[in-house]
Amino acid sequence: MINQSQIDYKRVERAIEYIVHNYKDKPSLEEIAAEIHVSTFHFQRLFSKWAGVSPKKFIQFLSLDYAKNILRAPGASVLDAAYDAGFSGAGRLHDLFMTIEGMTPGAFKQQGAGLDINYNFADSPFSTVMVASTANGICHMAFEDDQDSGFETLYRIFPQAQFHQCRDSIQQAALSVFDTDGAQPDGKITLHLQGTPFQIKVWEALLKVPMGALASYGDVARMIGQPGASRAVGNAIGHNPVAFLIPCHRVIRQNGAIGGYMWGAKRKQAMIAWEGAQMMD
C-alpha cells in the first residue's frame, strides 16, 4: 500500500530528474510544478518541506560542479575530514556515532540460524525504508516500496533466522538519521553485519566520510591503505547491506559523475543534494 511519504518522494524524485535534465535552461518553478502535475504553490511547499530549502536553492546541490568542487576543495579533503574529531559536533553527522560489529564466520555460514531478527518499515525522506535488527545492532536497511518484496530479500539473506515484525529501540535510534531537527541519537548505533574482512574495512571507512562531503573510489581505497584497490572498493560498496547508515551514496566517480547505486541512481542524487541542503543550517 502506497502511503503519502512515498507519493511525496516520487513527486520530488520526478522534479529532481526534470531539473537535472533541464538544468542549463534554468526551468522556472511553474515549469517544474507542471511537470509533476501539481500547482506551483503546492510544489513550493512540498519541495521546501522535503529539502529544507527552496527548489531554486536546491538546484545548486544537483550540479556536477557542486560534486567536483567538494572533491577538490583545498583544506576539505575527505582524508582530512574523516579523521577530524571536530565533526562530532557538526549538526547531523550521525555517522560518527556508529560502529560495526562483524558476524563471526560461523554465524555467517549458519545463514542466521539462532538469530532473532526484528524488522519493520518506516517513512524516510527517500520513500519507505525497511530496517532490521538483531540484539547486537542493525543488520539490514533498504529502501523498499513493496513490503512483501522487502521481506523476501531479508529472508534470502538470513533464511534460518526467526523473524518478528516489530519496532525496537535499536531500529528507532537508527531511523533518527533521517531527522531534520538536529537531534542526535542517544549513544552509538551499532551495525551487526556479515561481510568479508575487506568489505567491513571498506564499510568502516565509509562511516568516516562526513555528511555533506563526497569521496571518490580512489579516496576510499587510500583511506584503507590500499590505493590500488579502487575496483575492489567499488565491489564492496556495491554489497553494502545498510542503506544510508553506511553512506555509500557519498562515493562518486573521480570526474564528479554520480555513478551507480544499489537503490537507484536517482535516489543517490537526491540523497547527495538533500544532505548538502541540510548542512546549510
Protein Blocks (a to p, Z undefined) as FASTA:
>chain_A
ZZfklmmmmmmmmmmmmmmmmmmnopafklmmmmnopafklmmmmmmmmnopafklmmmm
mpmklmmmmmmoghiafklmmmmmklmmgojamklmpccddddfklmmnnogaiacdddd
dddfeopadddddfkbcfbdcddfblklmmmmmmmmmmmbccdddddfklmmmmmmmpcn
hpacehjddddddddfklmmmmmmmmmmcghiacdfklmmmmnopaklmmmmmmmmmmoc
bghklccklpccfkopnbjafkojklmmmmmmmmmmmmmZZ
